Amino acid sequence: MTSLSDLPIRDDLRGLEPYGAPHLHLPVELNVNENTHPIPEDVARDIIESVARELLTVNRYPDREFTALRESLAGYLVSTEPGLELGPEGIWAANGSNEILQQILMAFGGPGRSVLGFPPTYSMHSIIAHATGTRWIAGERDADYLISPETAVDWVRRSEPDIVFLCSPNNPTGTALGLDTINAVYDAFDGVVVVDEAYAEFTAEGEPTALSLLEGRPRLIVSRTMSKAFAFAGARLGYLAADPAVTDALRLVRLPYHLSALTQAAAVAALAHAPEMLAMVDDIKFQRDRIERGLAELGYYPWPSAANFVLFGGVSDPEGLWQQLLERGIIIRNLSIPGHLRVSAGTAAETTAFLDAMRELTPR
Ligand SMILES: *Cc1c(COP(=O)(O)O)cnc(C)c1O
């Protein structure tokens, strides 16, 4: 049998681990921060009709510039952020925000260049860095997973990266980042600042996002996704907002026709129902708050979360507890943070099942 190490693989990929969230099918799946609420049936019907229409011309290549989709995405973002001026030329999309991040690193990173991130953070950030030959620099956070402007700037000055990845709210900690930190990082160097806002829709109402900083900052990129709030993880649609010059850079590295006609049609149809699609966000936030309260009552230490998941400490045996939940048909996430586990907010019933199991499994 041939093993990976027998192959003439790139030296810089030897010994690396692939993205590895266990993908098991269980009654209660709260492990990868999906939106567990199914999309409303009338929206699903609309999406099916749009995709069906598109299928009739699928012998042709799709719109390489996905113009209708970019208009829909710009319209959606403008509707969420008061005062935001953003047109389709400032939008780019790809098959999930993971592909967005990969394209950014292909255009602005690569061999001889580096990206600074602040673990614990989304594991794909360093994996995509390695895959594109970009050196990953692990910065350090302040206490309570926060990053002050001073700490961030200090890391930028010391490590001289070409790109900085910030994640707000941060996965897996749920921590929201102040706009002052993003601003300070931008001013501290001449490189590209990427703010991964995959969970933006779950932050407190009226809280400005990094979109509000785009004006006059051509090296700032705000990455978003339809995977979480829009319950569209299986459709694969991520996007970014930035100066139009950034999209010109990405055209150099993307594969032509990277977004299928079916993906484009499905996303446009879903965005036409944005308010309905997002109606479940309020319930998810409510369930998240229930988890925070419930875990605290049991003696655990949930970190305040602005996303759709909760990281909690005070777990004496994370792997053991993860296994015991699994035996009860519930999967959450063990990220190997000592004493911690992460759970996604589910439906009311899933959240209740999780909290009930935790009550049973917690020694008094
Ligand atoms: C889930 C997640 C994504 C989403 O990735 P997609 O490829 O859009 O599904 C991006 N960033 C972070 C921080 C995430 O947690």
The ligand as a Tripos MOL2 file, in Angstrom:
@<TRIPOS>MOLECULE
LIG
   15    15     1     0     0
SMALL
NO_CHARGES

@<TRIPOS>ATOM
      1 C1        -17.9290   28.5720    9.2760 C.3       1 LIG1
      2 C2        -16.9100   29.6040    9.0340 C.ar      1 LIG1
      3 C3        -16.6550   30.0570    7.7440 C.ar      1 LIG1
      4 C4        -17.5340   29.5630    6.6550 C.3       1 LIG1
      5 O1        -16.9310   28.9240    5.6620 O.3       1 LIG1
      6 P1        -17.7610   28.6500    4.3340 P.3       1 LIG1
      7 O2        -16.6780   28.1800    3.4450 O.co2     1 LIG1
      8 O3        -18.3590   29.9460    3.9030 O.co2     1 LIG1
      9 O4        -18.7910   27.6210    4.6520 O.co2     1 LIG1
     10 C5        -15.7420   31.0620    7.5410 C.ar      1 LIG1
     11 N1        -15.0870   31.6040    8.5720 N.ar      1 LIG1
     12 C6        -15.3190   31.2050    9.8260 C.ar      1 LIG1
     13 C7        -14.6120   31.8760   10.9430 C.3       1 LIG1
     14 C8        -16.2170   30.1810   10.0970 C.ar      1 LIG1
     15 O5        -16.4160   29.7760   11.3420 O.3       1 LIG1
@<TRIPOS>BOND
     1     1     2 1
     2     2     3 ar
     3     2    14 ar
     4     3     4 1
     5     3    10 ar
     6     4     5 1
     7     5     6 1
     8     6     7 2
     9     6     8 1
    10     6     9 1
    11    10    11 ar
    12    11    12 ar
    13    12    13 1
    14    12    14 ar
    15    14    15 1
@<TRIPOS>SUBSTRUCTURE
     1 LIG1         1 GROUP 0 **** ****
